[in-house]
Amino acid sequence: MNLLLVLPLLVPLATAIATILLSRAPRAARAASFAGAAGLLASSGFLLAATLDGTILVTQAGAWPAPFGISLVADRFAAAMVVVAAVILAAVVAFSAAGIDAARERFGYHTLLHVLSMGVCGAFLTGDLFNLYVWFEVMLMSSFVLVSLGGERAQLTGALKYVVLNLVSSALFLAGAGLLYGSVGTLNMADAAVALRALPGQGLPSVVATLFLVAFGIKAAAFPLFFWLPASYHTPPMPVAALFAGLLTKVGVYALVRVLTLVFNRDPGFTSPLVLWIAGLTMVTGVLGAMAQTDVRKVLSFHIVSQIGYMLLGLGVGTRLALAGTVFYVLHHIVVKANLFLAAGVMRRVGGSFSLDRLGGLLARSPLLAAAFLVPALSLAGLPPLSGFWAKYLLVRAGLEAGHGAIVAVALGVSLLTLFSMTKIWAEAFWKPAPTDGPGASAPPLSGAERASLLGPVLVLGAITVVIGLGAGVLFRFADGAAAQLLDPELYIRAVLGTRGGGS
């Protein structure tokens, strides 16, 4: 068994158990949580290093060969997703030292964070569709409790919408998996990809692919079933919202990329135009929803929807450059979006509100917070030389080269509207004078410990955004290599099945 593939699952599990055992000692539980996040970051770094040369790592649980055993697989894309997940978990745990209340910690906050992280890492590393379903359920259960932890009315309302739509997604996923198993007798993704080639016609594979597209599209918050996200992501505390915003929708995008490039890659003429339409409508509806909001959390939530459209654009175009753009965009967006939610948490602490009508004067009160917000905001809008610019540049260039001028025009227009939204937050919260009777007037200044806990992770994630932007060539070469692996499914199949995989 390859330990590098197992550690990203064992470390969060061990940390979750440790935080349960230390539940009566909050400081020790908090220290264990941070140590677990650091451990996950280190183990994921080793995993990524082992895949940089193009190696696809595979291990079979219990030594049962695929497709009979449970396969864990890491190519470049999967390993990078695990690393970025570990980075966001570490930032959220650090932010939580001052950004989460003691009551939530007593009710298992840190345990749930690590169970959720285990589910996320499991979804990235599994090579089996049924186990992907299991990891989705692990994520759903832990995230549902995290959303509702605190018991406020708004939280319960948001949690209900969140869980209902995700259960619909799970039901569709299970139906698709059942149809696939009934047709080819396997749910191992590599084995299913081989078996589907022997099926006559494309009718059944197209039906199953559509079921997976809808199921994963709901989890990714794609058009038209995205409304659960802005209805729920503004209700939990900001560290929880940041973790959700950064990671959960990207698991849906990752699953779409994986199954459409590996399992259902024989009928792009059916799925690609469908994905492009969904991408365009997701971008437009998301950004229009953001422009109509005056609550910072809801603006950022609708922008998650809008940005998912860009990631689907690369998948719909489907060329090597487009898929490289999707990989680049997903990795950059996880960092930027989680950072914006954490920055919004600091804005609430300093300004006393999430409402743009009640905020103001934050530039004068905390210039460091203003700078920390501006970097991810401008990156999200796609301004050079930040990471978002290069991600959009890759997708626009790929779209033009493939002759998809209409979707490129939509992407550019949505980018301008995103800039407008970010400018609105800046002007209302930071630039305009503080309301004399606003809640910020009575908010105490940040203490030294709060400054380190709240602003530290925001600044670190902002620095990562700047580094990605200034060194975009390095990440592009990595994303290009990941796209090459995605477009050559034989590499994945041979790695999992060995000589049984054969070749086309």
C-alpha positions as CSV (number, residue, x, y, z in Angstrom):
1,M,0.0,0.0,0.0
2,N,1.3,3.4,-1.0
3,L,1.4,5.5,2.2
4,L,1.4,8.8,0.3
5,L,-2.1,8.1,-0.9
6,V,-3.4,7.0,2.5
7,L,-2.0,9.7,4.7
8,P,-4.3,12.5,3.4
9,L,-7.2,10.3,4.7
10,L,-5.5,9.0,7.9
11,V,-4.2,12.3,9.1
12,P,-7.6,14.1,9.2
13,L,-9.2,10.9,10.7
14,A,-6.6,10.7,13.4
15,T,-7.0,14.5,14.1
16,A,-10.7,14.2,14.3
17,I,-10.4,11.4,16.9
18,A,-7.8,13.4,18.8
19,T,-10.1,16.5,19.0
20,I,-12.9,14.3,20.3
21,L,-10.7,12.9,23.0
22,L,-9.6,16.4,23.9
23,S,-13.0,18.0,23.9
24,R,-12.8,18.9,27.5
25,A,-9.5,20.7,27.0
26,P,-10.3,23.4,24.3
27,R,-6.7,24.7,24.1
28,A,-5.3,21.2,23.5
29,A,-8.0,20.4,21.0
30,R,-7.2,23.6,19.1
31,A,-3.5,22.8,19.1
32,A,-4.3,19.2,17.9
33,S,-6.5,20.7,15.2
34,F,-3.7,23.0,14.0
35,A,-1.1,20.1,14.2
36,G,-3.5,18.0,12.1
37,A,-3.8,20.7,9.5
38,A,-0.1,21.1,9.3
39,G,0.3,17.3,9.0
40,L,-2.2,17.2,6.2
41,L,-0.3,20.0,4.4
42,A,3.0,18.2,4.8
43,S,1.7,14.8,3.6
44,S,-0.1,16.4,0.7
45,G,3.1,18.2,-0.3
46,F,4.9,14.8,-0.4
47,L,2.1,13.4,-2.5
48,L,2.3,16.3,-5.0
49,A,6.1,16.0,-5.2
50,A,5.7,12.3,-6.2
51,T,3.4,13.1,-9.1
52,L,5.3,16.1,-10.5
53,D,7.2,14.0,-13.1
54,G,3.9,12.6,-14.5
55,T,3.8,9.5,-12.3
56,I,0.2,8.4,-11.5
57,L,0.3,6.9,-8.0
58,V,-2.1,4.0,-7.4
59,T,-2.8,1.8,-4.3
60,Q,-5.4,-0.9,-3.9
61,A,-7.0,-1.2,-0.5
62,G,-6.6,-4.7,1.1
63,A,-4.4,-5.7,-1.8
64,W,-7.5,-6.6,-3.9
65,P,-6.7,-5.8,-7.5
66,A,-8.9,-3.3,-9.4
67,P,-11.7,-3.4,-10.2
68,F,-12.5,-5.7,-7.2
69,G,-10.8,-3.6,-4.5
70,I,-11.0,0.1,-3.6
71,S,-8.5,2.1,-5.8
72,L,-6.9,5.3,-4.6
73,V,-5.3,7.2,-7.4
74,A,-3.4,10.5,-7.6
75,D,-2.4,12.1,-10.8
76,R,-1.2,15.8,-11.0
77,F,-4.7,17.3,-10.9
78,A,-5.8,15.2,-7.9
79,A,-2.6,15.7,-5.9
80,A,-2.7,19.5,-6.5
81,M,-6.4,19.6,-5.3
82,V,-5.4,17.8,-2.1
83,V,-2.5,20.3,-1.5
84,V,-4.8,23.3,-2.0
85,A,-7.4,21.8,0.3
86,A,-4.8,21.4,3.0
87,V,-3.7,25.0,2.6
88,I,-7.3,26.2,3.0
89,L,-7.8,24.0,6.0
90,A,-4.7,25.3,7.7
91,A,-5.8,28.9,7.0
92,V,-9.3,28.2,8.4
93,V,-8.0,26.5,11.6
94,A,-5.7,29.5,12.2
95,F,-8.5,32.0,11.6
96,S,-10.7,30.0,13.9
97,A,-8.5,30.7,17.0
98,A,-10.2,34.1,17.2
99,G,-13.0,33.7,14.6
100,I,-15.0,31.0,16.2
101,D,-16.9,31.0,19.5
102,A,-16.2,28.7,22.4
103,A,-19.7,27.1,22.2
104,R,-19.1,25.8,18.7
105,E,-15.7,24.4,19.8
106,R,-17.3,22.5,22.6
107,F,-19.8,21.0,20.2
108,G,-17.2,19.5,18.0
109,Y,-16.3,22.3,15.6
110,H,-12.7,21.1,15.0
111,T,-13.7,17.5,14.7
112,L,-16.1,18.4,12.0
113,L,-13.5,20.4,10.1
114,H,-11.2,17.4,9.9
115,V,-14.0,15.0,9.0
116,L,-15.0,17.3,6.2
117,S,-11.4,17.6,5.0
118,M,-11.1,13.8,5.0
119,G,-14.2,13.6,2.8
120,V,-12.8,16.2,0.4
121,C,-9.4,14.5,0.1
122,G,-11.2,11.1,-0.3
123,A,-13.2,12.5,-3.2
124,F,-10.1,13.8,-4.9
125,L,-8.2,10.5,-4.5
126,T,-10.8,7.8,-5.1
127,G,-10.7,5.9,-8.4
128,D,-14.1,4.4,-7.8
129,L,-17.5,6.0,-8.4
130,F,-19.3,4.3,-5.5
131,N,-16.5,5.4,-3.1
132,L,-16.8,8.9,-4.6
133,Y,-20.5,8.7,-3.5
134,V,-19.4,7.6,0.0
135,W,-17.0,10.5,0.3
136,F,-19.7,12.9,-0.9
137,E,-21.9,11.7,1.9
138,V,-19.1,12.2,4.4
139,M,-18.8,15.7,3.2
140,L,-22.6,16.3,3.2
141,M,-23.1,15.0,6.8
142,S,-20.2,17.0,8.3
143,S,-20.9,20.2,6.3
144,F,-24.6,20.0,7.3
145,V,-23.7,19.9,11.0
146,L,-21.2,22.7,10.5
147,V,-23.8,24.9,8.7
148,S,-26.4,24.3,11.5
149,L,-24.0,24.4,14.4
150,G,-25.2,27.3,16.6
151,G,-28.8,26.6,16.0
152,E,-29.8,30.1,14.8
153,R,-33.0,30.4,12.7
154,A,-31.2,31.6,9.6
155,Q,-28.6,28.8,9.9
156,L,-31.3,26.1,10.1
157,T,-33.2,27.6,7.1
158,G,-30.0,27.7,5.1
159,A,-29.0,24.2,6.3
160,L,-32.3,22.8,5.2
161,K,-32.0,24.2,1.6
162,Y,-28.4,23.0,1.5
163,V,-29.1,19.4,2.5
164,V,-32.3,19.0,0.4
165,L,-30.6,20.0,-2.8
166,N,-27.5,17.9,-2.0
167,L,-29.7,14.9,-1.3
168,V,-31.3,15.3,-4.7
169,S,-27.8,15.4,-6.1
170,S,-26.9,12.2,-4.2
171,A,-30.0,10.5,-5.5
172,L,-29.2,11.3,-9.1
173,F,-25.6,10.3,-8.6
174,L,-26.7,6.9,-7.1
175,A,-29.2,6.4,-10.0
176,G,-26.5,7.1,-12.5
177,A,-24.1,4.8,-10.7
178,G,-26.7,2.0,-10.7
179,L,-27.4,2.4,-14.4
180,L,-23.7,2.2,-15.1
181,Y,-23.1,-0.8,-12.9
182,G,-26.1,-2.6,-14.5
183,S,-24.6,-1.9,-18.0
184,V,-21.0,-2.7,-17.5
185,G,-20.7,-4.4,-14.1
186,T,-18.2,-2.2,-12.6
187,L,-17.9,1.2,-10.9
188,N,-14.1,1.4,-11.0
189,M,-13.6,4.5,-13.2
190,A,-10.8,3.0,-15.2
191,D,-12.5,-0.3,-15.7
192,A,-15.8,1.4,-16.6
193,A,-14.0,3.6,-19.2
194,V,-12.7,0.4,-20.8
195,A,-16.1,-1.5,-20.5
196,L,-18.1,1.4,-22.1
197,R,-16.1,1.2,-25.3
198,A,-17.5,-2.3,-25.9
199,L,-21.1,-1.1,-25.6
200,P,-22.9,-0.6,-28.9
201,G,-24.2,2.9,-29.6
202,Q,-24.0,6.0,-27.3
203,G,-27.5,6.0,-26.0
204,L,-27.0,4.6,-22.5
205,P,-23.6,6.2,-21.9
206,S,-25.2,9.6,-22.8
207,V,-28.1,9.1,-20.4
208,V,-25.7,8.1,-17.5
209,A,-23.3,11.0,-18.4
210,T,-26.3,13.4,-18.2
211,L,-27.3,12.1,-14.8
212,F,-23.8,12.6,-13.5
213,L,-23.7,16.0,-15.2
214,V,-26.8,17.1,-13.3
215,A,-25.7,15.5,-10.0
216,F,-22.2,17.0,-10.0
217,G,-23.6,20.2,-11.4
218,I,-25.8,20.6,-8.4
219,K,-22.8,20.1,-6.1
220,A,-20.8,22.5,-8.2
221,A,-23.7,25.1,-8.0
222,A,-24.0,25.2,-11.8
223,F,-27.1,26.7,-13.6
224,P,-30.0,26.2,-13.0
225,L,-29.8,24.4,-9.6
226,F,-27.4,26.7,-7.8
227,F,-29.9,28.6,-5.6
228,W,-29.1,26.4,-2.5
229,L,-25.6,28.1,-2.4
230,P,-26.4,31.8,-1.9
231,A,-29.3,30.7,0.4
232,S,-27.0,28.9,2.8
233,Y,-23.4,30.1,2.5
234,H,-24.1,33.4,4.3
235,T,-25.5,31.7,7.4
236,P,-22.5,29.9,9.1
237,P,-19.5,31.7,10.7
238,M,-17.0,33.0,8.3
239,P,-14.3,30.3,8.8
240,V,-16.9,27.6,7.9
241,A,-18.2,29.7,5.0
242,A,-14.6,30.1,3.8
243,L,-14.0,26.4,3.9
244,F,-17.2,25.7,2.0
245,A,-16.6,28.5,-0.5
246,G,-13.1,27.4,-1.3
247,L,-13.6,23.7,-1.5
248,L,-17.0,22.1,-1.7
249,T,-18.2,23.4,-5.1
250,K,-14.7,22.6,-6.5
251,V,-15.3,18.9,-5.6
252,G,-18.3,19.0,-7.9
253,V,-16.2,20.6,-10.7
254,Y,-13.4,18.0,-10.1
255,A,-15.9,15.1,-10.3
256,L,-17.2,16.5,-13.6
257,V,-13.8,16.9,-15.1
258,R,-12.8,13.4,-14.0
259,V,-15.8,11.5,-15.3
260,L,-16.2,13.5,-18.6
261,T,-12.5,13.1,-19.5
262,L,-12.0,9.6,-18.3
263,V,-15.3,7.6,-18.2
264,F,-17.5,9.3,-20.8
265,N,-14.8,10.7,-23.1
266,R,-16.2,9.0,-26.3
267,D,-19.1,11.4,-26.9
268,P,-17.9,15.0,-26.6
269,G,-20.3,16.0,-29.4
270,F,-23.2,15.5,-26.9
271,T,-21.7,16.7,-23.6
272,S,-19.4,19.5,-24.7
273,P,-22.1,21.8,-26.2
274,L,-24.3,21.1,-23.1
275,V,-21.5,22.0,-20.7
276,L,-20.8,25.2,-22.7
277,W,-24.4,26.3,-22.4
278,I,-24.4,25.6,-18.7
279,A,-21.2,27.5,-18.3
280,G,-22.5,30.6,-20.0
281,L,-25.8,30.7,-18.1
282,T,-24.0,30.0,-14.8
283,M,-21.6,32.9,-15.4
284,V,-24.4,35.3,-16.3
285,T,-26.9,34.4,-13.6
286,G,-24.3,34.3,-10.9
287,V,-22.9,37.7,-11.6
288,L,-26.3,39.3,-12.0
289,G,-27.3,37.9,-8.6
290,A,-24.2,39.3,-7.1
291,M,-24.8,42.8,-8.5
292,A,-28.3,42.8,-6.8
293,Q,-27.0,42.1,-3.3
294,T,-25.9,44.5,-0.6
295,D,-24.7,41.9,1.9
296,V,-21.0,41.1,1.5
297,R,-21.5,37.4,2.1
298,K,-24.3,37.2,-0.5
299,V,-22.3,39.1,-3.1
300,L,-19.4,36.7,-2.6
301,S,-21.7,33.7,-2.6
302,F,-23.2,34.6,-6.0
303,H,-19.7,35.1,-7.3
304,I,-18.9,31.5,-6.5
305,V,-21.7,30.6,-8.8
306,S,-20.5,32.9,-11.5
307,Q,-16.9,31.7,-11.3
308,I,-18.0,28.0,-11.6
309,G,-19.1,29.0,-15.1
310,Y,-15.5,29.8,-16.0
311,M,-14.3,26.4,-14.8
312,L,-17.0,24.7,-16.9
313,L,-16.1,26.8,-19.9
314,G,-12.7,25.1,-20.1
315,L,-14.3,21.6,-19.7
316,G,-16.8,22.4,-22.4
317,V,-14.2,23.6,-24.9
318,G,-12.2,20.5,-24.1
319,T,-8.8,21.3,-25.7
320,R,-5.5,20.8,-23.9
321,L,-5.2,24.6,-23.4
322,A,-8.8,24.9,-22.2
323,L,-8.4,22.0,-19.7
324,A,-5.1,23.6,-18.5
325,G,-7.1,26.8,-18.0
326,T,-9.7,25.0,-16.0
327,V,-7.1,23.4,-13.7
328,F,-5.4,26.8,-13.3
329,Y,-8.7,28.5,-12.6
330,V,-9.8,25.9,-10.0
331,L,-6.6,26.0,-8.1
332,H,-6.4,29.9,-8.1
333,H,-10.1,30.3,-7.3
334,I,-10.0,28.0,-4.2
335,V,-7.4,30.3,-2.7
336,V,-9.0,33.6,-3.7
337,K,-12.6,32.7,-2.7
338,A,-11.7,31.3,0.7
339,N,-9.6,34.4,1.3
340,L,-12.4,36.8,0.4
341,F,-14.7,35.1,2.9
342,L,-12.1,35.3,5.6
343,A,-11.5,38.9,4.7
344,A,-15.3,39.5,5.0
345,G,-15.1,38.0,8.5
346,V,-12.5,40.5,9.5
347,M,-14.6,43.3,7.9
348,R,-17.5,42.2,10.1
349,R,-15.3,42.2,13.2
350,V,-13.9,45.7,12.5
351,G,-17.0,47.3,10.9
352,G,-19.6,45.5,13.0
353,S,-21.8,44.4,10.0
354,F,-21.9,42.6,6.7
355,S,-24.3,45.1,5.2
356,L,-22.7,47.5,2.7
357,D,-25.3,50.1,3.8
358,R,-24.0,50.0,7.4
359,L,-20.3,49.6,6.7
360,G,-17.8,52.4,5.9
361,G,-14.5,53.9,6.7
362,L,-12.6,50.6,6.9
363,L,-9.7,52.0,4.9
364,A,-9.0,54.5,7.6
365,R,-9.6,52.1,10.5
366,S,-7.5,49.2,9.1
367,P,-5.3,49.9,6.0
368,L,-3.8,46.4,6.3
369,L,-7.3,44.9,6.0
370,A,-8.0,47.1,3.0
371,A,-4.9,45.8,1.2
372,A,-5.7,42.3,2.3
373,F,-9.2,42.5,0.7
374,L,-8.0,44.3,-2.4
375,V,-5.7,41.6,-3.6
376,P,-8.2,38.7,-3.8
377,A,-10.9,41.1,-5.0
378,L,-8.9,42.3,-8.0
379,S,-7.7,38.7,-8.7
380,L,-11.3,37.5,-8.8
381,A,-12.1,40.3,-11.3
382,G,-9.2,39.2,-13.4
383,L,-6.9,42.2,-13.2
384,P,-3.2,41.7,-14.2
385,P,-0.8,40.6,-12.9
386,L,-2.8,38.6,-10.3
387,S,-3.7,35.0,-10.6
388,G,-7.3,35.5,-11.9
389,F,-6.0,37.4,-14.9
390,W,-3.9,34.5,-16.1
391,A,-6.6,32.0,-15.4
392,K,-9.1,34.0,-17.5
393,Y,-6.5,34.7,-20.2
394,L,-5.9,30.9,-20.7
395,L,-9.7,30.2,-21.0
396,V,-10.3,33.2,-23.4
397,R,-7.4,32.2,-25.6
398,A,-8.5,28.5,-25.6
399,G,-12.0,29.6,-26.5
400,L,-10.9,31.8,-29.3
401,E,-8.6,29.1,-30.7
402,A,-11.4,26.6,-30.7
403,G,-13.8,29.0,-32.4
404,H,-16.1,29.6,-29.4
405,G,-16.3,33.4,-29.7
406,A,-19.7,33.8,-28.2
407,I,-18.9,32.1,-24.9
408,V,-15.6,34.1,-24.8
409,A,-17.6,37.3,-25.2
410,V,-19.9,36.2,-22.3
411,A,-16.8,35.5,-20.1
412,L,-15.3,38.9,-20.8
413,G,-18.6,40.7,-20.1
414,V,-19.0,38.8,-16.8
415,S,-15.5,39.7,-15.9
416,L,-16.3,43.4,-16.2
417,L,-19.4,43.0,-14.1
418,T,-17.4,41.1,-11.5
419,L,-15.0,44.1,-11.3
420,F,-18.0,46.3,-10.8
421,S,-19.2,44.2,-7.9
422,M,-15.8,44.2,-6.2
423,T,-15.5,48.0,-6.8
424,K,-18.9,48.4,-5.1
425,I,-17.8,46.5,-2.0
426,W,-14.6,48.6,-1.9
427,A,-16.4,51.9,-2.3
428,E,-19.1,51.1,0.2
429,A,-17.1,49.3,2.9
430,F,-13.6,50.9,2.7
431,W,-13.8,54.2,0.8
432,K,-16.9,56.0,2.0
433,P,-16.9,57.7,5.4
434,A,-18.0,55.5,8.3
435,P,-21.6,56.0,9.4
436,T,-21.7,58.0,12.6
437,D,-24.3,55.7,14.1
438,G,-23.1,52.5,12.5
439,P,-22.2,49.3,14.4
440,G,-18.5,49.9,13.6
441,A,-18.4,52.9,15.8
442,S,-18.7,50.7,18.9
443,A,-16.5,47.8,17.7
444,P,-13.3,47.6,19.7
445,P,-10.0,47.7,17.8
446,L,-8.3,44.3,17.0
447,S,-6.1,43.1,19.8
448,G,-2.6,41.7,19.0
449,A,-3.8,38.1,19.2
450,E,-6.8,38.8,17.0
451,R,-4.7,40.6,14.5
452,A,-2.4,37.6,14.2
453,S,-5.2,35.1,14.0
454,L,-7.7,36.9,11.8
455,L,-5.4,38.9,9.5
456,G,-2.5,36.4,9.3
457,P,-4.3,33.8,7.2
458,V,-5.8,36.5,5.0
459,L,-2.4,38.0,4.3
460,V,-0.8,34.5,3.7
461,L,-3.5,33.6,1.1
462,G,-3.1,37.0,-0.5
463,A,0.6,36.4,-0.8
464,I,-0.1,33.1,-2.5
465,T,-2.3,34.9,-4.9
466,V,0.4,37.4,-5.7
467,V,3.0,34.7,-6.1
468,I,0.8,32.7,-8.5
469,G,0.2,35.8,-10.5
470,L,3.9,36.8,-10.7
471,G,5.0,33.2,-11.3
472,A,2.1,32.2,-13.5
473,G,4.4,30.3,-15.9
474,V,5.2,27.7,-13.3
475,L,1.6,27.0,-12.5
476,F,0.7,27.0,-16.2
477,R,3.3,24.4,-17.0
478,F,1.9,22.3,-14.1
479,A,-1.7,22.8,-15.3
480,D,-0.6,22.0,-18.9
481,G,0.9,18.7,-17.7
482,A,-2.3,17.9,-15.7
483,A,-4.4,18.6,-18.8
484,A,-2.2,16.3,-20.9
485,Q,-2.9,13.5,-18.4
486,L,-6.6,14.2,-18.5
487,L,-6.7,14.1,-22.3
488,D,-4.8,10.8,-22.3
489,P,-7.1,8.5,-20.2
490,E,-5.0,5.4,-21.2
491,L,-2.3,6.7,-18.7
492,Y,-4.9,6.6,-15.9
493,I,-6.3,3.2,-17.0
494,R,-3.0,1.5,-17.3
495,A,-1.9,2.8,-13.9
496,V,-5.0,1.4,-12.3
497,L,-5.6,-1.8,-14.2
498,G,-2.1,-2.6,-15.2
499,T,-1.8,-4.8,-18.3
500,R,-5.6,-5.4,-18.2
501,G,-6.0,-1.8,-19.3
502,G,-4.5,-2.4,-22.7
503,G,-4.7,0.7,-25.0
504,S,-6.9,2.1,-27.7
